[in-house]
């Protein structure tokens, strides 16, 4: 008797549960499917997928690099281009068809070397090998520089310090304080030749010898490099021993950024019965250092799933696309949103026709490591319930993920899935950001095969191969809009709306209305997918084809509604967190109101320490010159679309409190200060944010009505 495994059976019936069917009804329908005549496709895949192949291909990606000592396979570099060609050739080798090389424009970066030689306080010479950021800096061989210690390179740290033409050694914690672009640019406007940053904490905690690399989020002419704590401490001691606070160092560095270069995304297919309906699996192939987990192993996972499906003889209903993406770590100079460049170009510029045809994007990051005892799938809101049910019956692998799988939403901005998602392709990824690995090994030279966990890799090969086949056996994309709507309702703070004299009643009423409509849509989608699965299980291909063809318009309309939700309801904070549009003024109103109340009581410390820094990007106003603050504000508000990429239009607004914050800092220790002017400024800003909340609320009501209208047509 032919059968379908429990994981596939129950996951395909999730729509019934979401539609409100009883446990008895779900069981009866599950029994019908179990009695069907579908091949044991899951078992065939699980026995065919080869973790050793995935591992060996992962390792092979280390072949090409730009920096002989450290690695690096960066945007548009020769190393990236050669690696892309290697992946494309492997796609053909394992049996993928229509292998395609997609060209796109980007800013390229090649980091060849950064060797700094200095003499310590005991007269011993040290060679420090430095990590790089995406900047232009070429010493043209060994060159002598003066170097000084600049603290954290804040405006206060550099005040009165002679750094003109000098290298500045600084401390940084990019996780808890600020990104590298702020101190690098602060030193740049003061005339420094460049900064050399030592991670205090936050990243690179695996070892005092660790270097760190991140995207620069700034201009290419404000140079920065990364130094280990070991070398940094030795250099600090030498500087402390110097009578002038400055010593001579020799620096041999070459880092090259070129504008308007080229790179390539590659993809291959397993063509299904429907060549125009897609399931997209993706991972990026650029890297810092060796990049074993980030993201060699993700390419290995994607290729392992592809090979497992091909070797198992799986014949898909839909066309499965395996997409290797370039320039995820960085690809556009002088932009807040300088990463995910390859993915953004792939789905917005090269293949916008995929939108409306793609059921899902499954994106992979750092998958060969057990980040936590509970594996996480991070997904767009609309896939949360669907994936939660699916994950309950994924086969376990002994030794990893003893606490099972959790599904979390919303997506975050740190990986390529976000670009696919906002384009209109419902996306998910294996999550990694809540792991201690981020603090220790991420983006350091310690991201090597020593961190390889074969069991975790095998688990993900199983999980995402099964999930691919699961999607393939649905007629209609299983989107559930109730999760986003409930999250919107939970996020809304009625007290703040009341303070702002903005009624939340109509917004809540509209959310509740669309929730009811969405639940009815869930029932319709569940019924179609159930009937489709039953037909496949009985080898009744005529009925299955009829159901599939009849549901194409429904599927298209569902994806169109999903695109509408992303366009309407996905916004970003100034720190790239995903929020609903009304959350921006809601957050600001709360912090402004509390600040005004405190200042009226003569309390300056509380607004400075707790509230004002939390308004937009004003926490940078505390520590950097206004020129620096204004520069990095303008490059979001005034930049053209090709610089902003996936961040375009996602910031709701901005309140510039730079002058006010510095005024309060000056008066902080003054007895009985006159704060009337500061209160008046905040009152004006509060009025503006209340107006923004009113406008945003009206827009959200209109957007919800449009979503409701689109969903009602599907009933």
C-alpha positions as CSV (number, residue, x, y, z in Angstrom):
1,X,0.0,0.0,0.0
2,X,1.3,3.4,-0.9
3,X,1.3,6.0,1.8
4,X,2.3,9.6,2.7
5,X,4.3,10.2,5.8
6,X,2.7,11.6,8.9
7,X,4.6,14.9,8.7
8,X,3.4,15.6,5.2
9,X,-0.2,14.4,5.8
10,X,-0.8,16.5,8.9
11,X,0.9,19.5,7.7
12,X,-1.2,19.5,4.5
13,X,-4.3,19.5,6.7
14,X,-3.3,22.5,8.7
15,X,-5.8,24.6,6.8
16,X,-8.7,22.6,8.2
17,X,-7.6,23.3,11.7
18,X,-7.1,27.0,11.0
19,X,-10.6,27.1,9.4
20,X,-12.1,26.0,12.7
21,X,-12.8,22.4,11.9
22,X,-13.2,20.0,14.9
23,X,-10.4,17.5,15.9
24,X,-12.8,14.7,14.7
25,X,-13.2,16.3,11.3
26,X,-9.4,16.8,11.0
27,X,-8.8,13.2,12.0
28,X,-11.4,11.9,9.5
29,X,-9.8,13.8,6.7
30,X,-6.3,12.8,7.8
31,X,-7.4,9.2,7.7
32,X,-8.8,9.7,4.1
33,X,-5.4,10.9,3.0
34,X,-3.5,8.2,4.8
35,X,-5.6,5.6,2.9
36,X,-4.8,7.3,-0.4
37,X,-2.3,6.2,-3.0
38,X,0.5,8.7,-2.9
39,X,4.1,7.5,-3.1
40,X,6.0,7.7,0.1
41,X,7.8,10.8,-1.3
42,X,9.0,11.9,2.1
43,X,10.7,8.6,2.9
44,X,12.3,8.6,-0.6
45,X,13.7,12.1,0.0
46,X,14.9,11.4,3.5
47,X,16.8,8.3,2.3
48,X,18.3,10.2,-0.6
49,X,19.4,13.4,0.9
50,X,23.2,13.3,1.7
51,X,24.6,15.4,4.5
52,X,28.1,14.5,3.5
53,X,27.6,15.9,0.0
54,X,26.2,19.1,1.6
55,X,29.2,19.4,3.9
56,X,31.8,18.8,1.2
57,X,30.3,21.3,-1.1
58,X,30.1,23.8,1.8
59,X,33.9,23.3,2.4
60,X,34.7,23.6,-1.3
61,X,33.3,27.2,-1.3
62,X,36.4,28.3,0.6
63,X,38.5,28.0,-2.6
64,X,38.3,31.6,-3.7
65,X,39.2,34.6,-1.6
66,X,40.5,38.2,-1.9
67,X,42.6,38.3,1.2
68,X,45.1,35.5,1.4
69,X,45.4,35.7,5.2
70,X,41.8,36.1,6.2
71,X,39.6,35.0,3.3
72,X,36.7,37.4,2.3
73,X,34.5,36.7,-0.8
74,X,32.9,40.1,-1.2
75,X,30.5,42.0,-3.5
76,X,31.6,41.9,-7.1
77,X,35.1,40.7,-6.3
78,X,36.9,38.2,-8.4
79,X,36.5,35.7,-5.6
80,X,32.7,36.2,-5.5
81,X,32.5,36.0,-9.3
82,X,34.5,32.7,-9.4
83,X,32.5,31.2,-6.6
84,X,29.2,32.1,-8.4
85,X,30.5,30.3,-11.5
86,X,31.4,27.3,-9.4
87,X,27.9,27.1,-7.9
88,X,26.3,27.4,-11.4
89,X,28.4,24.5,-12.7
90,X,27.4,22.4,-9.6
91,X,23.8,23.1,-10.2
92,X,24.1,21.6,-13.7
93,X,26.2,18.7,-12.3
94,X,23.5,17.6,-9.8
95,X,20.7,17.7,-12.4
96,X,19.1,21.1,-12.1
97,X,17.9,22.5,-15.4
98,X,17.7,25.9,-17.0
99,X,20.6,27.1,-14.9
100,X,20.7,30.8,-15.3
101,X,23.2,33.6,-14.6
102,X,21.5,36.9,-13.7
103,X,23.6,40.1,-13.9
104,X,23.0,43.1,-11.8
105,X,24.7,46.4,-11.0
106,X,26.2,47.1,-7.6
107,X,29.1,48.7,-5.9
108,X,32.0,46.3,-5.6
109,X,34.5,45.7,-2.8
110,X,37.8,43.9,-2.9
111,X,39.7,43.7,0.4
112,X,43.2,42.4,-0.2
113,X,45.2,43.2,2.9
114,X,45.6,45.4,6.0
115,X,48.9,44.7,7.9
116,X,49.9,47.0,10.7
117,X,53.3,46.8,12.3
118,X,54.1,48.6,15.6
119,X,56.6,48.4,18.4
120,X,55.3,47.7,21.9
121,X,56.4,49.4,25.1
122,X,59.2,46.8,25.5
123,X,60.6,47.4,22.1
124,X,59.2,44.3,20.6
125,X,57.8,44.5,17.1
126,X,54.2,43.2,16.4
127,X,52.4,42.5,13.2
128,X,48.7,43.0,13.5
129,X,46.6,41.5,10.7
130,X,43.4,43.7,10.5
131,X,39.9,43.0,9.2
132,X,38.3,45.4,6.7
133,X,35.2,47.4,6.0
134,X,33.9,48.5,2.6
135,X,36.1,51.6,2.1
136,X,38.7,52.9,-0.3
137,X,42.1,52.9,1.3
138,X,45.4,52.1,-0.5
139,X,48.8,52.7,1.1
140,X,50.5,51.6,-2.2
141,X,52.9,49.5,-0.1
142,X,54.2,50.0,3.4
143,X,53.5,53.5,4.7
144,X,54.3,55.2,8.0
145,X,51.5,56.8,10.0
146,X,51.2,58.4,13.4
147,X,48.5,56.6,15.5
148,X,46.7,57.9,18.6
149,X,44.0,56.5,20.9
150,X,40.6,58.1,20.4
151,X,38.4,56.4,23.0
152,X,35.2,55.6,21.2
153,X,35.7,58.4,18.7
154,X,32.7,60.4,20.0
155,X,32.7,64.2,19.5
156,X,33.8,64.5,23.2
157,X,36.6,61.9,22.9
158,X,38.1,63.6,19.8
159,X,37.7,67.2,21.1
160,X,41.1,68.8,21.4
161,X,42.9,65.7,20.0
162,X,45.2,66.2,17.1
163,X,44.1,63.4,14.6
164,X,44.8,65.2,11.3
165,X,46.2,62.7,8.9
166,X,46.6,60.1,11.6
167,X,45.2,56.7,12.3
168,X,42.9,56.6,15.4
169,X,42.6,53.5,17.5
170,X,39.1,53.3,19.0
171,X,36.9,51.0,21.0
172,X,33.5,49.9,19.8
173,X,30.5,47.8,20.8
174,X,28.3,47.7,17.7
175,X,25.7,45.6,19.4
176,X,24.9,47.8,22.3
177,X,26.0,51.2,21.2
178,X,26.5,52.3,17.6
179,X,27.5,51.0,14.2
180,X,31.0,51.6,12.8
181,X,29.9,54.4,10.4
182,X,29.3,56.9,13.2
183,X,32.8,56.9,14.8
184,X,34.4,56.4,11.4
185,X,32.7,59.5,10.0
186,X,33.3,61.5,13.2
187,X,37.0,60.9,12.8
188,X,36.8,61.6,9.1
189,X,35.3,65.0,9.5
190,X,38.1,65.8,12.0
191,X,40.7,64.9,9.4
192,X,41.7,61.4,10.5
193,X,43.4,59.1,7.9
194,X,41.2,56.3,9.3
195,X,40.0,54.5,12.4
196,X,41.1,51.1,13.7
197,X,38.3,49.6,15.7
198,X,38.7,47.1,18.6
199,X,35.5,45.3,19.6
200,X,34.9,45.7,23.3
201,X,32.0,43.3,23.3
202,X,28.9,42.5,21.3
203,X,30.6,40.7,18.5
204,X,33.8,38.6,18.2
205,X,33.6,37.4,21.7
206,X,34.9,33.9,20.8
207,X,38.5,35.0,21.5
208,X,40.6,38.1,22.3
209,X,42.2,37.4,18.9
210,X,38.9,37.8,17.1
211,X,38.5,40.3,14.3
212,X,35.0,41.5,13.3
213,X,33.5,42.6,9.9
214,X,30.2,44.2,9.2
215,X,28.7,46.4,6.5
216,X,29.9,50.0,6.7
217,X,26.6,51.8,6.3
218,X,28.5,54.9,5.3
219,X,30.7,56.5,2.7
220,X,33.7,54.8,1.2
221,X,36.0,57.7,2.0
222,X,35.8,57.4,5.8
223,X,38.2,54.5,6.3
224,X,37.8,51.9,9.0
225,X,39.5,48.6,9.9
226,X,39.1,46.0,12.6
227,X,41.7,45.0,15.2
228,X,41.7,42.2,17.7
229,X,41.6,42.9,21.5
230,X,45.0,41.2,21.8
231,X,46.7,43.5,19.3
232,X,44.6,46.5,20.5
233,X,45.7,46.1,24.1
234,X,49.4,45.8,23.1
235,X,49.0,48.9,21.0
236,X,47.3,50.9,23.8
237,X,50.1,50.0,26.2
238,X,52.6,51.4,23.7
239,X,50.6,54.5,23.3
240,X,50.3,55.0,27.1
241,X,54.1,54.6,27.4
242,X,54.7,57.3,24.8
243,X,55.3,60.8,26.1
244,X,53.2,62.3,23.3
245,X,50.4,59.8,23.3
246,X,51.3,59.0,19.7
247,X,53.6,56.4,18.1
248,X,54.7,55.6,14.5
249,X,53.3,52.5,12.9
250,X,53.8,51.0,9.5
251,X,50.6,50.2,7.5
252,X,50.3,48.1,4.4
253,X,46.6,48.1,3.3
254,X,44.5,47.8,0.2
255,X,40.8,48.0,0.2
256,X,39.0,49.0,-3.0
257,X,35.4,50.1,-3.5
258,X,34.3,50.7,-7.1
259,X,30.9,52.2,-8.1
260,X,28.6,50.6,-10.6
261,X,30.2,47.2,-11.0
262,X,28.6,43.9,-11.8
263,X,27.9,40.7,-10.0
264,X,25.6,37.7,-10.6
265,X,22.9,35.6,-9.1
266,X,22.6,32.0,-10.2
267,X,19.6,29.7,-10.1
268,X,18.6,26.3,-11.4
269,X,15.3,24.5,-11.5
270,X,13.4,21.3,-11.0
271,X,10.6,22.0,-13.5
272,X,7.2,20.9,-12.4
273,X,3.9,20.2,-14.1
274,X,3.2,23.9,-13.7
275,X,6.3,25.7,-15.1
276,X,4.9,29.1,-14.0
277,X,4.3,28.4,-10.3
278,X,7.4,28.6,-8.1
279,X,8.8,27.6,-4.8
280,X,12.1,29.5,-4.3
281,X,14.9,28.3,-2.1
282,X,17.8,30.7,-1.6
283,X,21.1,31.5,0.2
284,X,23.9,33.9,-0.4
285,X,27.4,33.1,-1.4
286,X,29.4,36.2,-0.5
287,X,31.2,36.0,2.9
288,X,33.5,37.6,5.4
289,X,36.5,35.7,6.4
290,X,36.0,31.9,5.7
291,X,32.3,32.2,6.2
292,X,31.7,28.5,7.0
293,X,28.3,29.1,8.6
294,X,27.6,32.5,7.0
295,X,26.8,31.5,4.4
296,X,28.8,28.6,2.9
297,X,26.7,26.1,4.9
298,X,23.5,27.7,3.7
299,X,24.6,27.2,0.0
300,X,25.4,23.7,1.0
301,X,22.0,23.2,2.6
302,X,20.2,24.6,-0.5
303,X,22.3,22.4,-2.9
304,X,21.8,19.4,-0.6
305,X,18.0,19.8,-0.7
306,X,18.2,20.2,-4.5
307,X,20.3,17.1,-4.9
308,X,18.2,15.1,-2.5
309,X,15.0,15.9,-4.5
310,X,16.7,15.1,-7.8
311,X,18.2,11.8,-6.5
312,X,14.9,10.7,-5.0
313,X,13.2,11.0,-8.3
314,X,10.8,13.5,-7.0
315,X,8.5,14.9,-9.8
316,X,7.1,18.2,-8.5
317,X,3.8,19.8,-9.3
318,X,5.3,23.3,-9.2
319,X,8.7,24.4,-10.4
320,X,11.3,24.5,-7.7
321,X,13.9,27.3,-8.0
322,X,17.3,27.1,-6.2
323,X,18.7,30.6,-6.1
324,X,22.3,31.5,-5.1
325,X,22.5,35.2,-4.3
326,X,25.5,37.5,-4.4
327,X,26.2,40.6,-2.3
328,X,24.1,39.9,0.7
329,X,26.6,41.2,3.2
330,X,27.0,44.5,1.4
331,X,26.6,45.9,-2.1
332,X,25.7,49.6,-2.1
333,X,28.1,52.3,-0.8
334,X,26.9,55.1,1.5
335,X,23.5,53.7,2.3
336,X,21.7,52.8,5.5
337,X,20.4,49.8,3.7
338,X,23.6,48.5,2.1
339,X,23.0,44.8,2.4
340,X,20.8,42.2,0.7
341,X,21.7,43.8,-2.6
342,X,21.6,40.6,-4.7
343,X,18.2,39.6,-3.4
344,X,16.7,43.0,-3.8
345,X,17.9,43.2,-7.4
346,X,16.8,39.6,-8.1
347,X,13.2,40.0,-7.1
348,X,12.6,43.8,-7.7
349,X,14.6,44.3,-10.9
350,X,15.6,41.1,-12.6
351,X,12.6,38.8,-12.0
352,X,9.7,40.9,-10.8
353,X,7.5,38.5,-12.8
354,X,8.2,35.9,-10.0
355,X,5.9,37.9,-7.7
356,X,2.4,36.6,-7.9
357,X,3.7,33.2,-9.1
358,X,5.9,32.2,-6.2
359,X,4.3,30.3,-3.3
360,X,7.2,30.9,-1.0
361,X,10.8,31.9,-0.5
362,X,12.7,29.7,1.9
363,X,16.0,31.5,2.7
364,X,18.9,29.9,4.6
365,X,21.4,31.3,7.0
366,X,24.0,29.7,9.3
367,X,22.2,26.3,9.3
368,X,24.9,23.9,10.4
369,X,24.9,25.0,14.0
370,X,22.5,24.4,16.9
371,X,21.9,28.0,17.9
372,X,19.4,27.1,20.6
373,X,17.7,23.9,21.9
374,X,14.6,24.9,20.0
375,X,15.0,25.3,16.3
376,X,13.4,28.5,15.0
377,X,11.7,29.2,11.7
378,X,11.2,33.0,11.3
379,X,8.4,33.7,8.9
380,X,6.1,36.4,7.6
381,X,3.0,36.7,9.7
382,X,0.8,35.0,7.2
383,X,2.8,31.7,7.3
384,X,3.1,31.5,11.0
385,X,0.1,29.2,11.8
386,X,0.7,27.1,8.7
387,X,4.3,26.4,9.6
388,X,3.6,25.9,13.3
389,X,1.3,23.0,12.5
390,X,3.8,21.6,9.9
391,X,6.7,21.7,12.3
392,X,5.0,19.5,14.9
393,X,5.7,16.4,12.9
394,X,9.1,17.0,11.3
395,X,11.2,14.0,12.1
396,X,13.7,14.5,14.9
397,X,17.4,14.0,14.7
398,X,19.0,12.6,17.9
399,X,21.2,15.1,19.6
400,X,19.8,18.4,18.5
401,X,16.7,20.5,19.1
402,X,15.3,18.6,22.0
403,X,12.7,21.3,22.4
404,X,11.4,21.0,18.9
405,X,10.6,23.8,16.5
406,X,9.1,27.2,17.1
407,X,7.8,29.6,14.5
408,X,8.3,33.3,15.1
409,X,7.1,36.5,13.3
410,X,7.6,39.0,11.8
411,X,10.6,38.6,9.5
412,X,13.7,40.7,10.3
413,X,15.7,42.8,7.9
414,X,19.1,41.1,8.4
415,X,18.7,38.5,5.5
416,X,17.6,38.2,2.0
417,X,14.2,36.8,2.8
418,X,13.1,40.3,3.8
419,X,13.6,41.6,0.2
420,X,11.6,38.7,-1.2
421,X,8.9,39.2,1.3
422,X,8.2,42.9,0.8
423,X,8.3,42.3,-3.0
424,X,5.3,40.0,-2.5
425,X,6.8,36.5,-2.1
426,X,5.8,35.0,1.3
427,X,9.1,34.3,3.0
428,X,10.7,32.4,5.8
429,X,14.2,31.5,7.0
430,X,15.9,29.3,9.6
431,X,16.5,31.8,12.4
432,X,19.9,32.5,13.9
433,X,19.8,36.0,15.5
434,X,18.7,34.9,18.9
435,X,21.8,32.8,19.3
436,X,24.9,33.4,21.4
437,X,26.8,32.6,18.2
438,X,26.0,36.2,17.1
439,X,28.1,37.5,19.9
440,X,30.9,35.0,19.7
441,X,31.7,33.7,16.2
442,X,29.5,35.6,13.7
443,X,31.4,37.7,11.2
444,X,34.8,36.7,12.6
445,X,37.6,34.5,11.5
446,X,36.3,31.9,14.0
447,X,33.4,31.1,11.8
448,X,35.0,27.9,10.5
449,X,34.2,24.2,10.2
450,X,35.2,23.8,13.9
451,X,31.7,25.1,14.6
452,X,30.1,22.5,12.3
453,X,27.2,20.4,13.8
454,X,26.4,17.5,11.5
455,X,23.2,16.7,13.3
456,X,21.9,20.3,13.0
457,X,22.8,20.3,9.3
458,X,21.0,17.0,8.8
459,X,17.9,18.2,10.7
460,X,17.7,21.3,8.4
461,X,18.2,19.2,5.2
462,X,15.3,17.0,6.4
463,X,13.1,19.9,7.5
464,X,13.4,22.1,4.4
465,X,13.2,19.2,1.9
466,X,10.0,18.1,3.5
467,X,8.7,21.6,3.6
468,X,9.5,22.1,-0.1
469,X,7.4,19.0,-0.9
470,X,4.7,20.1,1.4
471,X,4.3,23.4,-0.4
472,X,4.3,21.5,-3.7
473,X,1.2,19.5,-2.7
474,X,-0.9,22.6,-2.0
475,X,-3.1,24.1,-4.7
476,X,-3.4,27.5,-3.1
477,X,-0.8,29.4,-1.1
478,X,-1.8,28.9,2.6
479,X,-1.8,32.5,3.7
480,X,-3.5,33.3,7.0
481,X,-4.0,37.0,7.4
482,X,-5.4,36.8,11.0
483,X,-1.9,36.6,12.6
484,X,-0.8,40.0,11.2
485,X,-4.2,41.5,12.1
486,X,-4.1,40.2,15.6
487,X,-0.5,41.5,16.0
488,X,-1.6,44.9,14.8
489,X,-4.4,44.9,17.3
490,X,-2.2,43.9,20.2
491,X,0.4,46.5,19.3
492,X,-2.1,49.4,19.3
493,X,-2.0,51.3,22.6
494,X,-5.4,52.8,23.1
495,X,-4.1,55.0,26.0
496,X,-1.6,56.7,23.7
497,X,-4.3,57.2,21.1
498,X,-6.5,58.8,23.7
499,X,-3.6,61.0,24.9
500,X,-3.2,62.1,21.3
501,X,-6.9,62.7,20.9
502,X,-7.0,60.3,18.1
503,X,-9.8,57.7,18.1
504,X,-8.7,54.1,17.8
505,X,-12.3,52.9,17.5
506,X,-12.5,52.8,13.7
507,X,-9.1,51.3,13.4
508,X,-10.0,48.5,15.8
509,X,-13.4,48.1,14.2
510,X,-11.8,47.7,10.7
511,X,-9.2,45.2,12.1
512,X,-12.0,43.1,13.6
513,X,-14.0,43.2,10.3
514,X,-11.1,42.1,8.2
515,X,-10.3,39.3,10.8
516,X,-13.8,37.9,10.2
517,X,-13.3,38.0,6.4
518,X,-9.9,36.4,6.7
519,X,-11.2,33.5,8.7
520,X,-13.8,32.8,6.0
521,X,-11.0,32.9,3.4
522,X,-9.0,30.4,5.5
523,X,-11.9,27.9,5.2
524,X,-12.1,28.3,1.5
525,X,-8.4,27.8,1.1
526,X,-8.4,24.8,3.4
527,X,-11.2,23.1,1.5
528,X,-9.5,23.5,-1.9
529,X,-6.1,22.2,-0.5
530,X,-7.9,19.3,1.1
531,X,-9.7,18.3,-2.0
532,X,-6.5,18.7,-4.1
533,X,-4.5,16.5,-1.7
534,X,-7.2,13.9,-1.7
535,X,-7.2,13.8,-5.5
536,X,-3.4,13.4,-5.6
537,X,-3.5,10.7,-2.9
538,X,-5.9,8.7,-5.1
539,X,-3.8,9.3,-8.3
540,X,-6.8,11.1,-9.6
541,X,-4.7,13.5,-11.7
542,X,-7.7,14.7,-13.7
543,X,-9.5,15.9,-10.7
544,X,-6.3,17.3,-9.2
545,X,-5.5,19.2,-12.4
546,X,-9.1,20.6,-12.5
547,X,-8.9,21.8,-8.9
548,X,-5.5,23.3,-9.5
549,X,-6.5,25.2,-12.7
550,X,-9.8,26.4,-11.1
551,X,-7.9,27.9,-8.2
552,X,-5.3,29.9,-10.1
553,X,-7.2,33.1,-9.8
554,X,-7.8,32.6,-6.1
555,X,-4.1,31.9,-5.7
556,X,-3.2,35.0,-7.6
557,X,-5.6,37.2,-5.7
558,X,-4.3,35.9,-2.4
559,X,-0.7,36.8,-3.3
560,X,-1.9,40.2,-4.5
561,X,-3.6,40.7,-1.1
562,X,-0.3,39.7,0.6
563,X,1.6,42.2,-1.4
564,X,-0.9,44.8,-0.3
565,X,-0.3,44.0,3.3
566,X,3.5,44.3,2.9
567,X,3.2,47.6,1.1
568,X,0.7,49.0,3.6
569,X,1.7,47.6,7.0
570,X,5.5,46.9,7.0
571,X,7.6,49.9,8.2
572,X,11.0,50.2,9.9
573,X,12.4,52.0,12.9
574,X,15.6,53.9,12.5
575,X,17.3,50.7,13.8
576,X,15.7,48.5,11.1
577,X,13.2,46.8,13.4
578,X,9.9,45.9,11.6
579,X,6.9,47.8,12.9
580,X,3.4,48.8,11.9
581,X,3.1,52.4,10.6
582,X,1.2,53.7,13.5
583,X,3.8,52.4,15.9
584,X,6.2,55.1,14.9
585,X,4.2,58.1,16.1
586,X,2.7,56.0,18.9
587,X,6.2,55.4,20.3
588,X,7.3,59.0,19.8
589,X,4.1,60.4,21.5
590,X,4.7,58.2,24.5
591,X,8.3,59.3,24.9
592,X,7.6,63.0,24.2
593,X,4.7,63.0,26.7
594,X,6.8,61.5,29.5
595,X,9.7,63.9,28.7
596,X,7.5,66.9,28.9
597,X,6.0,65.8,32.2
598,X,9.4,65.2,33.7
599,X,10.8,68.6,32.5
600,X,7.8,70.4,34.0
601,X,8.9,68.9,37.3
602,X,12.4,70.1,36.8
603,X,13.7,66.6,36.0
604,X,16.3,66.7,33.2
605,X,18.0,63.4,33.8
606,X,15.0,61.1,33.2
607,X,14.1,62.4,29.7
608,X,17.8,62.3,28.7
609,X,18.4,58.9,30.1
610,X,15.2,57.1,29.4
611,X,13.0,58.8,26.7
612,X,14.6,61.2,24.2
613,X,17.2,58.8,22.9
614,X,14.3,56.5,22.0
615,X,12.8,58.9,19.5
616,X,13.8,58.1,15.9
617,X,17.6,58.2,15.6
618,X,18.2,60.8,18.3
619,X,20.4,58.5,20.4
620,X,23.2,59.5,18.0
621,X,22.7,63.1,18.9
622,X,24.1,62.5,22.4
623,X,27.6,61.5,21.3
624,X,28.4,62.9,17.8
625,X,28.7,66.3,16.1
626,X,25.7,67.7,14.4
627,X,27.5,67.3,11.0
628,X,27.7,63.6,11.6
629,X,24.1,63.3,12.9
630,X,22.7,65.3,10.0
631,X,24.7,63.3,7.4
632,X,23.3,60.0,8.5
633,X,19.8,61.4,8.8
634,X,19.9,62.8,5.3
635,X,21.2,59.7,3.7
636,X,17.9,58.0,4.7
637,X,15.5,60.9,4.2
638,X,17.0,62.3,1.0
639,X,18.6,59.4,-0.8
640,X,17.4,58.1,-4.2
641,X,15.6,54.8,-4.4
642,X,18.6,53.0,-5.8
643,X,20.5,53.8,-2.7
644,X,17.7,52.9,-0.3
645,X,16.7,49.6,-2.1
646,X,14.5,47.6,0.3
647,X,14.4,50.4,2.8
648,X,12.7,52.8,0.5
649,X,9.6,54.4,2.0
650,X,9.8,52.3,5.1
651,X,10.7,55.1,7.5
652,X,7.5,56.9,8.6
653,X,9.1,60.2,9.6
654,X,11.8,62.0,11.6
655,X,12.1,64.4,14.5
656,X,15.4,66.2,14.8
657,X,16.1,66.8,18.5
658,X,19.8,67.4,18.3
659,X,19.8,71.0,19.5
660,X,17.3,70.3,22.3
661,X,19.3,67.3,23.6
662,X,22.5,69.3,23.8
663,X,20.7,72.1,25.5
664,X,19.4,69.7,28.1
665,X,22.8,68.2,28.5
666,X,24.3,71.6,29.2
667,X,21.6,72.4,31.8
668,X,21.6,69.0,33.4
669,X,23.7,70.0,36.4
670,X,22.4,73.5,36.7
671,X,20.4,74.4,39.8
672,X,16.8,75.5,39.0
673,X,17.3,75.7,35.2
674,X,14.8,77.5,33.0
675,X,13.4,74.7,30.8
676,X,10.5,76.7,29.2
677,X,12.2,76.8,25.8
678,X,12.9,73.1,25.7
679,X,9.3,72.3,26.9
680,X,8.0,74.5,24.1
681,X,10.0,72.7,21.5
682,X,8.8,69.3,22.7
683,X,5.2,70.6,22.8
684,X,5.6,71.5,19.1
685,X,7.1,68.1,18.3
686,X,4.4,66.4,20.2
687,X,1.7,68.2,18.3
688,X,3.4,67.2,15.0
689,X,3.5,63.5,16.1
690,X,-0.1,63.6,17.1
691,X,-1.0,64.9,13.7
692,X,1.1,62.1,12.2
693,X,-0.7,59.5,14.3
694,X,-4.0,60.9,13.0
695,X,-2.9,60.8,9.4
696,X,-1.3,57.4,9.7
697,X,-4.4,56.0,11.4
698,X,-6.6,57.3,8.6
699,X,-4.3,55.7,6.1
700,X,-4.3,52.4,7.9
701,X,-8.1,52.3,8.1
702,X,-8.2,52.9,4.3
703,X,-5.5,50.2,3.8
704,X,-7.5,47.7,5.9
705,X,-10.6,48.4,4.0
706,X,-8.8,47.7,0.8
707,X,-7.5,44.4,2.2
708,X,-11.0,43.6,3.4
709,X,-12.3,44.3,-0.1
710,X,-9.7,42.1,-1.7
711,X,-10.4,39.2,0.7
712,X,-14.1,39.5,0.4
713,X,-13.9,38.9,-3.3
714,X,-12.2,35.6,-2.4
715,X,-15.1,34.2,-0.3
